[in-house]
Every structure is written in C-alpha cells, then in structure tokens.
Amino acid sequence: MSRSTYGKPFKTITEQRQLLESRGMTISDPAAVERWLGSVGYYRLSGYWYPYRVRTRDAGAPPIIGDDFQPGTSFEQIVELYDFDRRLKLLVLDAIERVEVAMRLRVGHTLGRRGAFAHTDPNALSAEFVGVSSPSQPPAHAEWLDSAHAKWLRKVAQEQSRSKEEFVKHFTRKYGGPLPVWVVTEILDFGGLSRLYEGLHQRDRDDIAFGFGLTDNSGAGHGAALVSWMKNLNYIRNTCAHHSRLWNRNIDVQLSYRHLLVVPELHHAASPTVTKRVYASLAVLAYLIKHISPGSTWTADIVDHIRTGLAAMNRSDTEMGCPSDWASETLWGQQPEP
C-alpha cells in the first residue's frame, strides 16, 4: 500500500493562529481568533483569506500566490467576509426554496393530468428519459431497467420508504403501493425534481417554462432553458446546503449563454466572466422570483447586501462575476445609488 507524501505536521489552534500572524495577518484579539479557529476551522476559513494573499506576476505568466498576506489584512476582515457569504447563502436559499416549491407544484400538476401514476409510465415521459431511441417504440424491460427513468424510480422508492412525512405515512397505510405524482413531487430533493422535469415530454417542459414567462422567439415556452437553469440552481443549492463558499466560487455547473439570451433582462449576464461566478445564478433567481413572488423584496435585499457588504472588506463585486453597473439593470428594479 502506497503512503501519502503529505508531510505537514499537526498544529494546535494556538499554533494555527501563530502561523497566520507569522504570515502578516493582523490579529488584535488572539483569544477571539482562536475561538473562530476552534468553531469554524482553519481550512474552512482559509477559502476566505485566500483572496488576501500576496500575488506576484512575471510578464506573460499567471500570478503566483504566496503564503504571506497583503499588508493591512486583518482577521476581522476574514470574519466579515465569511459572514457576508453566510448571509448571501441564506438569501439564495430563500429564493431557491420559492423556486423549488413552485416547481414541485407545476411538475406534479402537469404530469398528473396524464394520470396519478404518470411518473411510472414510460409513455408519459420523454424517450431519452425512459431509454428508447423512438417515442413510438416501448422500451424492452432489460433496456428500461438501465434507463435514467428506472434509476430515478428506484430513488423515489427509497425516498418514500424513509420519509417521515405524515401525508406519506397516511397514504401508505391507506392505499399502499406507489405514491401519486402530486405526492411524489413533495418528497423529491431538488436534484430528483430537476431530473423529473428534464424527463418530461418537451411539450410539458415548455408549458411549465411558459408559466415562468420563459419563452423562445416564437412565444412558446422554452423548456430547454429551464432544464439548464434547474441544473445550475441544484448545484448552487447544494453548495449552500453544504455550507461551502459561494460568493467568489468558480461555478462547476454553469449557465449556458444561449439559455440566458432567451430573456432580454439576462443578456448582460451572458458572458464567460459572469457565468463562471455566482452572479449569473443570482440573475436567474431574480428573474424567476419576479414571476413566482411578485412584490417580493428579494432583489432589493440582494442588491443591498452586495453593495454594502463587500466595500467594507475591500473586495469588489467583480469577484462575484457582477458586470459593470449591474444594479441599474431592469432585472434588479433599477435600484438607486446609495
């Protein structure tokens, strides 16, 4: 068995604090710093002090990031940035909850029109989801067992068996067997809901997208764009739920430019520097919230949080992917300058 070449020694909380001081971080209250290191952790916080490390650059070469901190970097700034990100994630989860609840209802209602158990019927779902090359050909049993639909149904069965929801217990006691689709959509996680939406017939996906005001050039619902958005928002949700850093994260599941360009209010977000960071996802959430919760203050809350939060820590909103003058875009309600 091979051994790891990792050779860094274990450090106590006090030694971790001393290491930060030796690298140039200003620490005015050592006891408070050690409390933070002991409750949040050195490596979780390290993602927040990473932008404050000294960068050197040779001509034509990428920057080299050293261990030392830029002059004037204080531990208080790191804590403020950590708290900024924590509050950002709470705002994002608030918006995603509204999107998720709306999608649960609309997917369950749309598919339910085809039958209470339409989610188990290959004919009620897309050929790609059930694993056939042609919608007119029913899948062979062996072919179906390895399909995305079969795998999704197995996950649904697991969710039903371990659900503690009273409505699930009641249904199981009274009827047994599988749950109807309008109940299934209430126990799915966001990823499972997103996968079911992607597995609908195109006309059903388009109907749901149309309900969110998401249309193509002909005025029909643009289900393909909403599929892309749901995948991205599932990634963002998981990042928040796992308490990972969000504010300047490089987004792994990025929004496609063409699926942003279908909405005029999102044109400003359709660029590589924007979609690789969280701003594009915030813009999509702002658009959806305006259709799900008209009159919500969510967009104003996000604008205020970003504007007032980053300046105090000497950070720029461009690190979040925010384009120039983003807050004056119609999407955000043309917020006045503070």
N, C-alpha and C positions, 0 to 999 in steps of 0.2 A: 504493500500500500504506500503510495507516494505521500510525502509530507508537504505541507504548505511552506512556502518560502517567507511567509509573513513573520516578521521578527520584532515588531514594535512591542515594548513591554506594557503591562497593565499599569494604568495610572489611577490614583485615588482622585476623588473630587477636588481636593486641595491642589494636587499636582496638575490637574487639568486647568484649574484657574491660574496657577502659576505659569503654565505654558502659554496661555493667552496673553498674560502680562509680558512675558519674555518676547513675544512677537509684536508687541507695540500696542496692544489694546488697552485703552484707558479704563481702569476699574476703580471706582470711587468707594464702593461698598463691597469688600471681599465676601462678607457673610451673605449678602443678598445674592451675589453671583453664584456662590456655592449652593444656595438654596435652589436657584434656577437649574444649575447643572445637575443637582440631585433629584429634581422633579420632572424636568423636561428631557434632559440628557444632552451630552456633548455633541453627539453625532446628529441628532435632530436639529439642534441649534446651528450646527456648522453650515447647513444649507443657507442660513440667513446671514452668516457673516462672510460667506464666500464672495459676494459682490464687493466687499470692503477690502479684499486682499490686494496687495500691490501687483500691478501688471506692468511688465516690461515688453517692449516690442522692437525687434530688429526690422530694418526696411524689408518689406515684402514678405515678412513671416508672420504667422499668427502670434497673438500675445502669449507670453509665458507668465503664468500665475504663480506667484511665490507664496511662502508661508506667512510672511510678515503682513501687517495691516497698514492701510493707508493712514498717514498722520491724522490725528483727531478722531479716529474711530473709537467709540465708547461702547461698553457692554449695554448701556441703556438704549443706544440706537438699535442694537440687535434685538433686544426685548421688544422695542416698539415695532420693529418690522415683523417680528413673529406675531405680535398681537394684531397688527394690521392684516396679516394673512389669515389669521384665525377668524377675524370678523368678516373678511372677504368671503371665506368659505361658508360662513353661516348665511350670508346674503345669497350666495349662489345656491346653497341647498334649499333655501326658502323658495327661490324661483323654480328650481328643478322639481320640488315637491308639487307645485301647481301644474307644471307640465305633465308630470307623471300621473297625477290624479285625473287630469283631463284626458290623457291618452288611454288610461285604463277604461274609462267610461266609453270613449269613442270606439276603441278597438272592440270591446265587448259588445257594444250595441250594433256596430256594423257587421261583425261576424255572426252575432246572434240572430240577425234577420234571416240567415241561411239555415238556422236550426240551433237548438240548445247545445248540441254537441258538434257543431260545425268545426271546431278546432281539432276534432279527431278524424274528420272526413277529408281524405285527400282531394276529393273533387271540389271542396270549398276553398282550397288553398292553391298557391302557385305551383307550377310544375317543378320549378327549381327547388322549392322547399320540400316537396314530397319525393324528389329524386327521380323524375322521369324526364325524358327528352321532349315529349309532346304532351300537351294538356289532354289530348283525346285518348291517350293510352294509360289505363290504370297501372300503377306500379306493381311489379311482381313482389311477393311477400319478402323474399330474400333481399331484393333491391331496396324495398321500403325500410327494412329493419336497420339499414345502414344510412338512412337519409337523415337530413337535418331535422325533419319533422319527427321522426321516431325518437331521435335523441332528445328533442325538446319535450316530447310527451313523457319520456322517462323521467326527465327532470320535474315536470309538473306533478307526476305521481309521487315523487319524493317530497315535493313541497306540500302536497295535500296530506301525506302521511304524518308529517311532523308539525303541521300547522296547529297553533294553539287558539286560533280564532274561533269564537263561539258559533259564528254562522257556518263555518266548515264542519265543526263537530255536530251541529244540528242537522245539516244536510246529510252527513254520513250516517248518522243514527236513523234518520227517517227514510232515506232513499238508497243509501249505499252507492257503490259504483262511482263512475267519474263525475266530476262537477260540471255543471253547465258553463258555457264560455264566459257569461257575465259574472260568474263567481270566480272562475279561474283567473281572470284578469286582475282580481283583487288580491291574489296571493303570490303572483309572479314578482320577482325582483325586476329592477329596471332593465337589466340585460335580457331577461326572458321575455319581457313585454316588447322590447325593441326587436327581438328576434321574431316574435309572432307577427308584429306589424310588417316586418320585411317579408314574411312568408305569405301575406295576403295576396289575393288576386290584384293585379295592377289597378283595376277599376275601384276596388275597395280602398287601396292605399291612396289613390287620387282623391276619392271622396273625403277621406279624413283630412288630407292635406288642404283641400279646398275649404274645409271648416276652419282652418287656421289662417285663411287668407293667402295661402301659399299656392300660387298658380304659375303656369307656363305662359308662353307668348300668346297662346290661343285662348287663354282664360280658363283652361281646365286645371284641376288640381294637379300639383306637382309632387306625386308620391315619392319619386326617386330622391328629390331634395330632402324630404322629411326623413327618409331612411338614413341618409347621410348625417343629418342633424342629430338624430336619435343615437347613432353610434358614438358621435363625438360627445354628446351630453352624458351618455353612460360612462364614458371614460372620465369626464370631468366629475361626475357624481362619485365614482369610486375613489378618485383622488381625494376628494373632500371627506368622504366617509372613512377613509383610512388615515386621515389627519396628515396627509402628505403636503409638502409645499406646493402652492398653486400660483402665487402672484407672478413669478417670472419663470415658470416651468416651461420647458420645451415640450410641446404637446405631441404625444405619440400618435393619437388618432385625430388627425387634422381635418378640418372642414375643407371641402374642395372649392376652388374659386368659382367653378360653373354653378355650383349649388348655392352660392352666395349672390351671384349675379342675377338670379331669377327675381330678386327682391331689390328694387331701386334703393331702399333705405340701407341696404347692406353692401352696396357697391364699394363704399370706402374701405370695407374690411377685406376685400378680395385681393390680397397681395401676400407674397411669401413672408414678409416681415411681420405681418399681422396674424396670419393663420397659424404660425408656429408657436404663438403665445396665447394667453387666455383671452385677450380682448375679443377675438372673433367669436368665441363661445358666449361671452357676455353680451355681444351684439345680437346673436341669435336668440338668447334668452329674453333680451329686451323686446325683440320683435314678437316673440310668442306670448309674453306676458301681456302685451298691449291687446292681444286678441282673446286671451283667456281671462284676464282680470282687468278690464278697462277701469281706469281711475286709480289703479294701484300706484303707490309712491315708490315702487321698487327701483325704477330707472333713476329717479331723483336721489334715492338713497345710495345707489352705486356711484353716481357722479360725485356726490358729496364725499363719499368715503375715499375715493381715489384722489380727488383734488386736495383734500385737507390732510390725508394720511401720509402721502409719500414725501411731500415737501419738507416736513419736519425732520425726516430722516436722511435728507439729501439724496433722495432717489428720484428717478424720472419715470413718468408713466410710459415712456417708450420701452422700458424694460418689461412692461406687460403686453407690449405689442400695440399700444394705443397710437393711432395715426395722429398727425398734426390736426389740431382744432377738433378733435373727435367729439368733445362735449357739446359743440354747437350744431352737430348733426341733428336732423329732424327726428331721428330714431330716439334720441335722448330728451326730446321735448324742448330743444333749444334752450338749455339752461343758461341763465345769465352768468357772466363772470362774477366771482365773489368780490 
